[in-house]
Amino acid sequence: MVRAAAEHAAHQAAADLLAAEAERTRQRVRALRRHWIPRLRSELTAVELALEEAEHEEAVRRRWAATLGAG
């Protein structure tokens, strides 16, 4: 009976550790969903816009250079 009680206590301690880790993981996921993911999406949008503008400017420069070279 003492052995069974010790095994039960060990299993209970393991279950408690798993429950605590699961709660920490839920908190991390919540932080990612509420804060990090929206922030990173916003930054990605800004970077994509800047890249698009730079590509457009480069295309304008190439067309301008081509007209100067042809004329």
C-alpha positions in Angstrom: 0.0 0.0 0.0 2.9 2.4 0.8 4.4 1.6 -2.6 1.1 2.3 -4.4 0.8 5.6 -2.5 4.4 6.6 -3.5 3.6 5.7 -7.1 0.4 7.7 -7.0 2.3 10.7 -5.5 4.9 10.5 -8.2 2.3 10.3 -10.9 0.4 13.2 -9.4 3.6 15.3 -9.3 4.2 14.5 -12.9 0.7 15.5 -13.8 1.0 18.7 -11.9 4.2 19.6 -13.8 2.6 18.8 -17.1 -0.4 21.0 -16.2 1.8 23.9 -15.2 3.8 23.6 -18.5 0.6 23.4 -20.5 -0.6 26.7 -18.8 2.7 28.4 -19.6 2.4 27.2 -23.2 -1.1 28.6 -23.4 0.1 31.9 -22.1 2.9 32.0 -24.7 0.5 31.2 -27.5 -1.9 33.9 -26.3 1.0 36.5 -26.3 2.0 35.4 -29.8 -1.6 35.7 -31.1 -2.4 39.0 -29.4 0.9 40.9 -29.7 3.7 39.4 -31.7 1.8 38.1 -34.8 -0.1 41.3 -35.4 3.1 43.4 -34.9 5.1 41.2 -37.3 2.3 41.2 -39.9 2.3 45.0 -39.7 6.0 45.2 -40.1 5.9 42.8 -43.0 3.3 44.9 -44.7 5.5 48.0 -44.3 8.5 46.2 -45.6 6.6 44.9 -48.6 5.3 48.4 -49.4 8.8 49.8 -49.1 10.1 47.1 -51.4 7.4 47.7 -53.9 8.1 51.5 -53.9 11.8 50.8 -54.4 11.1 48.5 -57.3 8.9 51.1 -58.9 11.5 53.8 -58.5 14.1 51.5 -60.0 11.9 50.8 -63.0 11.4 54.6 -63.5 15.1 55.1 -63.3 15.7 52.4 -65.9 13.1 53.9 -68.3 14.6 57.4 -67.8 18.1 56.1 -68.4 16.9 54.3 -71.5 15.4 57.4 -72.9 18.6 59.4 -72.3 20.7 56.7 -73.9 18.4 56.5 -76.9 18.2 60.2 -77.4 
